[in-house]
């Protein structure tokens, strides 16, 4: 349920015939028998014409398509959005991903032409400003296409243009996005294997669907970070890729909603581009970026009640319909997940603001593609996910189209999470097939999370860090307050609670909580300000006052800034304590896996699957702890708020993290190595899960980012006030090479850990002395934080001295080591260090 900030919508499956669900002529706007034979219209609208009537009516006569553009929408702004609908197996892109968006408008042109313009929605000036003339004189929206007006409509209030080329051929409005072409390795379109699949017209939107075939080399393509992405099987076998794509044309409001300014302290999506207002009294030009939200206003007759603080129903509630393809047993839970948000909207002054409904299956006047309806679409896919995107007005942030994509296989995802994280506390989780009641509860939670995204809310990965770990084991407290302060966090289930705590479902399951109510209140409360600048002043003060009164309302971002408090899948205010409790529960799960996964004729497939899930969960706990090392706390504040915006993670926290890793990771986790289990699920010739976790952990701990951050923090905040790189390496060495002092035999996993450690240091030393990351930075400037250049810093000398001292300690200890394998291993390591330092 990871969600990208890029918004995506899957338009669903439709009939493969061009004019499915339409009659030969559906109430055509023009009747052929009323037109004189000499009229050009009679050659366009004939008795054999198939028509779809709507915002832009679409007529098909023979193999030609025509758009009928009403005069009423001339100069009105239309949002054109392109989507992937179906993709080949193995594709790195998915059905439902958005490929591009443009704003257009039609205008009457010269010599009986109709102009299609691309609209610049970003540079605007109010007509009351003298500078608006300059904006008008300096900017012109480009004319993308000129169309001949083939005929006027019967009433003389519409223009008919031929759209055959627009639909059948690629153009700047319907073309495959450059990223999609690059990732799939596509070349030119094969016109003989491409066609228009369907068209549909509705009161506020037009939906066009095309099947397109492209040449494809079959060679790997480059993905993020320069990694190779294998070509699809279709490209390798046939040298071609066929896609199903769609183009949606949506009428935008004639008068944009007043926008609410984006603020980093509250987690809303925003239009990334923003727009640039020009005004007479400006001394510099500042862009405006508005949050993404629905238009929610009180009814005129209820305005005084609303101002008095009484709950009122909105003028237009937010209604989500459940796809009729959804299995009936899950519909009530999906609807409950939608309706759960009403408690948050009550904080904004509205009751019954959001409503979940079943789709009226017998109502033939409604269509799932009609953008007047918000729909949760149920998709028969093996993808274990769900997502909640939206399409919004780039001028104001108003959500124009809300949609939830629900993949059937999301149930396998929540099953595995719940068994592993909640199995020790909830007996219902100890089986490979959950009851409908339990699965329904899990579906309800996911539904609420995805609805939050469609309302405009981003993930708040910092919310879970605001709960003290010990409160997660306090039955009364956690069942009352919940284990996480926001359902928009990725704090799935309360994995800290222990079986002896007897905590029920209310203390294990996520819920809409204090932060969610506050975020909806901030984003949706109707103010009635005279303009967006006055609105901005009011809602900015709300943030300062509310956070001062309740720090649990903090928005911590989406976990991409190396702030140890804002990590995915974690919980509690101390990653080390929470992970210790989590590992204790995993040991309970491992001991019971054979019993919980047993099914007739299973051949240990279930056991293998859930053992992998245990290791995956263990790796998550390890990652949470690693995230506290070289962590920088980021707390966005205004100039009048006390305290710094940036500070290093406390030294004591980072030392505690290293101590945890030395004990729980680098000391061999034998609880994961139960031979009775492993000998049933995997060959010993395969790479072991334990070694994989140990190696990847050391690679992170010895990364350039970690060393650079520790070094820079000491420069910024001063020696003795931070966790220095020297102290950090000393703590790691003391744990990883503890046998140098204890003289204990170094068993096989420990020998590997020690080799992983020096290899990680060798790589970091090489970068610090040769600057190998410079090339990567030149190619990918955004990689600066992940791949910093450490040449010329103290990183290299510190690493070199550390390795030299480690070699001396090894050689000094070798004479005291009695175990033959251990002695030979240490001599090997010492020689490797010697060669590396040369």
Residue pairs with C-beta under 8 A, 6 or more apart in sequence:
1 385
1 386
1 387
1 410
1 446
1 449
1 450
1 490
2 385
3 387
3 388
3 389
3 453
3 459
5 269
5 272
5 458
6 97
6 98
7 98
7 269
7 389
7 390
7 391
7 392
8 83
8 96
8 97
8 98
8 387
8 389
8 405
9 81
9 83
9 96
9 98
9 389
9 390
9 391
9 401
9 403
9 405
10 83
10 85
10 95
10 96
10 377
10 379
10 403
10 405
11 83
11 85
11 207
11 209
11 246
11 248
11 369
12 323
12 368
12 369
12 375
12 377
12 379
14 20
14 197
14 198
14 200
14 209
14 369
15 21
15 198
16 197
16 198
17 198
18 60
18 196
18 197
18 198
18 199
19 50
19 52
19 60
19 198
19 199
20 198
22 50
22 51
22 52
24 48
24 49
24 50
25 47
25 49
25 50
25 51
26 51
26 52
26 53
27 51
27 53
28 45
28 49
28 51
28 53
28 57
28 59
29 51
29 53
29 57
29 68
29 153
29 154
29 155
29 158
30 41
30 45
30 68
30 153
30 154
31 45
31 154
32 42
32 45
32 46
32 47
32 49
34 154
35 41
35 42
35 45
35 154
36 42
39 151
40 150
40 151
41 151
41 152
41 153
41 154
41 160
44 59
44 61
44 66
44 150
44 151
44 160
45 51
45 59
45 61
46 61
48 61
48 62
49 59
49 60
49 61
50 59
50 60
50 61
51 57
51 58
51 59
51 60
52 58
52 199
52 200
52 201
53 201
54 200
54 201
54 202
54 203
54 205
54 206
55 73
55 201
55 202
55 203
55 204
55 205
55 206
55 249
55 251
56 67
56 68
56 69
56 70
56 73
56 201
56 206
56 249
57 67
57 68
57 158
57 201
58 65
58 66
58 67
58 68
58 163
58 199
58 201
58 206
59 65
59 66
59 68
59 160
60 66
60 199
63 164
64 162
64 164
65 162
65 163
65 164
65 166
65 167
65 196
65 199
66 150
66 160
66 161
66 162
66 163
67 160
67 161
67 163
67 166
68 153
68 158
68 159
68 160
69 106
69 114
69 158
69 159
69 160
69 161
70 153
70 157
70 158
71 157
71 158
71 159
72 157
73 106
73 251
74 105
74 106
74 107
74 108
75 105
75 106
75 107
76 105
76 251
76 252
76 254
77 103
77 104
77 105
77 119
77 121
77 252
77 395
78 103
78 104
78 105
78 106
78 249
78 250
78 251
78 252
79 101
79 102
79 103
79 248
79 249
79 250
79 252
79 391
79 393
79 394
79 400
80 101
80 102
80 103
80 104
80 173
80 247
80 248
80 249
80 250
81 98
81 100
81 101
81 247
81 248
81 250
81 391
82 98
82 99
82 100
82 101
82 173
82 174
82 175
82 176
82 177
82 245
82 246
82 247
82 248
83 96
83 97
83 98
83 99
83 245
83 246
83 247
83 248
84 93
84 94
84 95
84 96
84 97
84 99
84 180
84 243
84 244
84 245
85 95
85 96
85 209
85 243
85 244
85 245
85 246
86 95
86 243
86 244
87 93
87 94
87 95
87 184
87 243
87 244
88 232
88 233
88 234
88 235
88 241
88 242
88 243
89 232
89 233
89 234
90 230
90 232
90 233
91 184
91 232
92 183
92 184
92 221
92 223
92 229
93 179
93 180
93 183
93 184
94 383
95 244
95 381
96 387
96 405
97 180
98 389
99 176
99 177
99 179
99 180
99 245
100 175
100 177
101 394
102 118
102 172
102 173
103 118
103 119
103 121
103 252
103 394
104 116
104 117
104 118
104 119
104 144
104 173
104 249
105 116
105 117
105 119
105 141
106 114
106 115
106 116
106 117
107 114
107 115
107 117
108 114
108 115
108 159
109 115
109 143
109 146
112 148
112 149
113 146
113 147
113 148
113 149
114 146
114 147
114 148
114 149
114 159
114 161
115 143
115 145
115 146
115 147
116 143
116 144
116 145
116 146
116 147
117 141
117 142
117 143
117 144
118 141
118 142
118 144
119 141
120 139
120 141
121 275
121 394
121 395
122 273
122 274
122 275
122 276
122 287
122 394
123 135
123 139
123 275
123 276
123 278
124 135
124 275
124 276
124 277
124 278
125 131
125 132
125 134
125 135
125 136
125 277
125 278
125 279
126 132
126 277
126 279
129 278
129 279
129 280
130 280
131 278
131 279
131 280
132 278
134 278
135 278
144 172
144 173
145 166
145 171
147 161
147 162
148 161
148 162
149 159
149 160
149 161
150 160
150 161
150 162
151 159
151 160
152 158
152 159
152 160
153 159
153 160
165 171
166 173
166 174
167 174
167 196
167 199
167 208
167 210
168 191
168 194
168 195
168 196
168 210
169 189
169 191
170 176
170 189
170 212
173 247
174 208
174 210
174 245
174 247
176 186
176 212
176 214
176 243
176 245
180 186
181 214
182 221
182 222
183 221
183 223
183 229
184 214
184 216
184 221
184 231
184 232
184 235
184 241
185 216
185 217
185 218
185 219
185 221
185 231
185 235
185 241
186 214
186 215
186 216
186 241
187 214
187 215
187 216
187 217
188 214
188 215
189 212
189 213
189 214
190 213
190 214
190 215
190 240
193 213
193 240
193 242
194 210
194 211
194 212
194 213
195 210
195 211
196 208
196 209
196 210
197 209
197 210
197 211
197 244
198 207
198 208
198 209
199 206
199 207
199 208
199 209
200 206
200 207
200 367
200 369
201 207
202 367
202 369
202 370
202 371
202 372
203 370
203 372
204 250
204 251
204 371
204 372
205 248
205 249
205 250
205 251
205 369
205 370
205 371
206 248
206 249
207 246
207 247
207 248
207 369
208 246
208 247
208 248
208 249
209 244
209 245
209 246
209 247
210 244
210 245
210 246
210 247
211 242
211 243
211 244
212 242
212 243
212 244
212 245
213 240
213 241
213 242
213 243
214 240
214 241
214 242
214 243
215 239
215 240
216 231
216 232
216 234
216 235
216 239
216 240
216 241
217 231
217 235
217 239
218 231
218 235
218 236
218 237
218 239
219 231
220 228
220 229
220 230
220 231
221 228
221 229
221 231
222 228
222 229
223 229
225 780
225 783
226 776
226 779
226 780
232 241
234 240
234 241
234 242
235 241
248 371
248 391
250 371
250 391
250 400
250 401
252 393
252 395
252 400
253 393
253 396
253 398
253 400
256 393
256 395
256 396
256 398
257 295
257 393
257 396
257 397
257 398
258 396
258 529
258 531
258 532
258 535
259 288
259 290
259 291
259 395
259 396
259 397
259 398
259 532
260 290
260 291
260 293
260 397
260 523
260 532
260 535
260 536
260 539
261 288
261 289
261 290
261 291
261 532
261 535
261 536
261 539
261 540
262 268
262 270
262 274
262 289
262 290
262 291
263 291
263 539
263 540
263 543
264 555
264 636
265 543
265 547
265 555
265 636
266 291
266 519
266 522
266 523
266 543
266 555
267 457
267 458
267 459
267 460
267 488
267 519
267 555
267 557
267 558
268 291
268 292
268 293
268 456
268 457
268 458
268 519
268 523
269 291
269 292
269 390
269 453
269 456
269 457
269 458
270 289
270 290
270 291
270 292
270 397
271 289
271 290
271 292
271 392
271 394
271 397
272 289
273 394
274 287
274 288
274 289
274 290
275 287
275 288
275 394
275 395
276 285
276 286
276 287
276 288
277 286
277 288
278 285
288 532
290 396
290 397
290 532
291 397
291 456
291 523
292 390
292 392
292 397
292 399
292 456
293 397
293 398
293 399
293 455
293 456
293 523
293 524
294 318
294 398
294 399
294 402
294 455
294 456
294 524
295 316
295 398
295 399
296 314
296 316
296 318
296 345
296 348
296 350
296 353
296 524
296 526
297 314
297 315
297 316
297 526
298 305
298 306
298 312
298 314
298 315
298 349
298 350
298 526
299 312
299 313
299 314
299 315
300 315
302 312
302 313
305 312
306 312
306 349
306 526
309 349
311 346
311 349
311 350
311 351
312 349
312 350
312 351
313 350
313 351
313 352
313 353
314 350
314 352
314 353
317 352
317 353
317 354
317 355
318 353
318 354
318 355
318 374
318 402
318 455
319 354
319 355
319 356
319 357
319 373
319 374
320 338
320 354
320 355
320 356
320 357
320 374
320 375
320 376
320 402
320 404
320 451
320 454
321 357
321 358
321 359
321 373
321 374
321 375
321 376
322 331
322 334
322 335
322 356
322 357
322 358
322 359
322 375
322 376
322 378
323 359
323 368
323 375
323 376
323 377
323 378
323 406
324 358
324 359
324 361
325 377
325 378
325 380
326 334
326 376
326 378
326 406
327 378
329 436
329 440
330 439
330 440
330 443
331 358
332 440
333 440
333 441
333 443
333 444
333 447
334 356
334 376
334 406
334 443
334 444
334 447
335 356
335 357
335 358
336 356
336 444
336 447
337 356
337 443
337 444
337 445
337 446
337 447
337 448
337 450
337 451
338 354
338 355
338 356
338 376
338 447
338 448
338 451
339 354
339 355
339 356
340 444
340 448
340 451
340 511
340 512
341 353
341 354
341 448
341 451
341 452
341 455
341 512
341 516
341 520
342 351
342 352
342 353
342 354
343 512
343 517
344 512
344 516
344 517
344 519
344 520
344 521
345 351
345 353
345 354
345 520
345 524
346 353
347 517
347 518
347 520
347 521
348 520
348 521
348 523
348 524
348 525
348 526
349 525
349 526
350 524
353 524
354 451
354 455
356 376
359 366
359 368
359 375
360 366
366 373
367 373
368 375
368 377
371 400
371 401
374 401
374 402
374 403
374 454
375 403
375 404
376 403
376 404
376 406
376 447
377 403
377 404
377 405
377 406
378 406
378 408
379 405
379 406
379 407
379 408
380 408
381 407
381 408
381 409
382 407
382 408
382 409
383 407
383 409
384 407
384 409
384 410
384 412
384 413
385 407
385 409
385 410
385 413
386 404
386 405
386 406
386 407
386 410
386 446
386 447
386 450
387 404
387 405
387 450
387 453
388 403
388 404
388 405
388 449
388 450
388 451
388 452
388 453
388 454
389 403
389 405
389 453
389 454
390 399
390 400
390 401
390 402
390 403
390 453
390 454
390 456
391 399
391 400
391 401
391 403
392 398
392 399
392 400
393 400
397 456
399 454
399 455
399 456
402 454
403 454
404 447
404 450
404 451
404 454
406 447
406 450
410 443
410 446
411 439
411 442
411 443
414 439
414 442
414 443
414 445
414 446
415 432
415 434
415 439
415 442
416 609
416 610
416 613
417 492
417 493
418 426
418 429
418 434
418 438
418 442
418 493
419 429
419 430
419 589
419 596
419 610
419 613
420 586
420 589
420 610
420 613
420 614
420 617
421 492
421 493
421 494
421 495
421 585
421 617
422 429
422 493
422 494
422 495
422 508
423 429
423 430
423 585
423 588
423 589
423 592
423 596
424 498
424 499
424 585
424 588
424 589
425 494
425 497
425 498
425 499
425 501
425 503
425 508
426 505
426 508
428 434
428 435
428 437
428 438
429 438
430 592
430 595
430 596
431 596
432 596
432 597
432 599
432 606
434 442
441 505
441 509
445 487
445 509
445 510
445 511
448 487
448 510
448 511
448 512
449 487
449 488
449 510
452 487
452 488
452 512
452 516
453 488
455 520
456 523
457 488
457 516
457 519
457 520
457 523
458 488
458 558
459 488
459 489
459 490
459 558
459 559
459 568
460 486
460 488
460 489
460 515
460 519
460 555
460 556
460 557
460 558
461 489
461 490
461 556
461 557
461 558
461 559
461 566
461 567
461 568
462 489
462 554
462 555
462 556
462 557
462 559
462 563
462 565
462 566
463 484
463 485
463 486
463 488
463 489
463 491
463 513
463 515
463 552
463 554
463 555
463 556
464 483
464 484
464 485
464 486
464 489
464 491
464 570
464 571
464 572
465 556
465 565
465 566
465 570
465 572
465 573
466 485
466 551
466 552
466 554
466 573
467 481
467 483
467 484
467 485
467 571
467 572
467 573
468 572
468 573
469 496
469 572
469 573
469 574
469 577
469 578
469 581
471 477
471 478
471 481
472 478
472 483
472 494
472 496
472 497
472 571
472 572
472 578
472 581
473 496
473 497
473 498
473 501
473 503
473 581
475 501
475 502
475 503
475 504
475 507
478 494
478 497
478 503
478 506
478 507
479 503
479 504
479 506
479 507
480 506
481 513
482 506
482 507
482 510
482 511
482 513
483 491
483 493
483 494
483 496
483 497
483 507
483 508
483 510
483 571
484 491
484 510
484 513
484 571
485 513
485 514
485 515
485 552
486 513
486 514
486 515
486 516
486 519
487 510
487 511
487 512
487 513
487 516
488 515
488 516
488 519
489 510
490 559
490 568
490 569
491 510
491 569
491 570
491 571
492 510
492 569
493 508
493 509
493 510
494 503
494 507
494 508
494 571
495 571
495 578
495 581
495 582
495 585
495 617
496 571
496 572
496 578
496 581
496 582
497 503
497 507
497 508
497 581
498 581
498 584
498 585
499 588
514 550
514 552
514 553
515 552
515 553
515 554
515 555
518 546
518 550
518 553
519 555
522 539
522 542
522 543
522 546
527 535
527 538
527 539
529 535
529 538
540 638
544 638
544 640
544 641
546 553
547 553
547 554
554 635
556 563
556 565
556 566
557 563
557 566
557 634
558 566
559 566
559 567
559 568
561 632
561 634
562 627
562 630
562 631
562 632
562 705
562 709
562 785
563 631
563 632
563 633
563 634
564 575
564 627
564 628
564 629
564 631
564 633
564 649
564 653
565 573
565 631
565 633
567 575
567 623
567 624
567 627
569 620
569 624
570 578
570 620
570 624
570 627
571 578
572 578
574 653
574 656
575 624
575 625
575 627
575 628
575 657
576 625
576 628
576 656
576 657
576 659
576 660
578 621
578 624
579 621
579 622
579 624
579 625
579 660
579 664
580 660
580 664
582 617
582 621
583 618
583 621
583 664
586 614
586 617
586 618
586 671
587 671
589 596
589 614
590 611
590 614
590 671
590 672
590 674
590 677
593 607
593 610
593 611
593 614
593 677
594 607
594 677
596 610
597 606
597 607
597 609
597 610
598 606
599 606
604 680
604 681
607 677
607 680
607 681
608 681
608 682
611 677
611 681
612 689
614 672
615 672
615 689
615 693
618 669
618 672
618 693
619 693
619 696
621 664
622 661
622 664
622 665
622 693
622 697
625 657
625 660
625 661
625 664
626 657
626 661
626 697
626 700
626 701
628 649
628 653
628 654
628 656
628 657
629 649
629 654
629 657
629 658
629 701
629 706
629 723
629 728
630 649
630 654
630 705
630 706
630 707
630 709
630 710
630 713
631 648
631 649
631 653
631 654
632 646
632 647
632 648
632 649
632 709
632 713
633 646
633 647
633 648
633 649
634 645
634 646
635 643
635 644
635 645
635 646
635 647
636 645
637 643
637 645
647 717
648 713
648 716
648 717
648 722
648 723
649 723
651 721
651 722
651 723
654 723
654 728
655 723
655 727
655 731
658 728
658 731
658 732
658 735
659 731
659 735
661 697
661 701
661 735
662 731
662 732
662 734
662 735
662 736
662 738
663 735
665 693
665 694
665 697
666 694
666 735
666 736
666 750
666 753
667 735
667 750
668 690
668 747
668 749
668 750
669 690
672 689
672 690
673 690
678 684
690 749
691 749
691 752
694 749
694 752
694 753
694 756
695 752
695 756
698 753
698 756
698 757
698 760
699 756
699 760
700 706
701 732
701 760
702 757
702 760
702 761
702 763
702 764
703 760
703 764
704 764
704 767
704 768
704 773
704 787
704 788
704 790
704 795
705 785
705 786
705 787
705 788
707 725
707 764
707 768
707 790
707 795
707 799
708 788
708 790
708 793
708 795
710 722
710 723
710 724
710 725
710 728
711 725
711 790
711 793
711 794
711 795
713 722
713 723
714 722
714 724
714 725
725 794
725 795
725 798
726 798
726 802
729 798
729 799
729 802
732 757
733 757
733 802
733 806
736 753
736 754
736 757
737 754
737 757
737 806
737 809
737 810
738 744
739 745
739 746
739 750
739 813
739 817
739 822
740 809
740 810
740 813
741 813
743 813
743 816
743 817
743 818
745 819
745 821
745 822
746 754
746 819
746 821
746 822
746 825
746 826
751 821
751 822
751 825
754 825
754 829
755 829
755 832
758 803
758 806
758 829
758 832
758 833
758 836
761 799
761 802
761 803
762 836
764 790
764 795
764 799
765 796
765 799
765 800
765 803
765 836
766 772
767 773
767 790
767 791
768 790
768 791
768 793
768 795
768 796
768 799
769 791
769 796
770 791
771 789
771 791
773 783
773 787
773 788
773 789
773 790
774 789
774 791
776 783
776 787
777 783
777 784
777 787
777 789
790 796
800 837
803 833
803 836
803 837
804 833
804 837
806 833
807 830
807 833
807 834
807 837
810 826
810 829
810 830
810 833
811 830
813 826
814 823
814 826
814 827
814 830
817 823
817 826
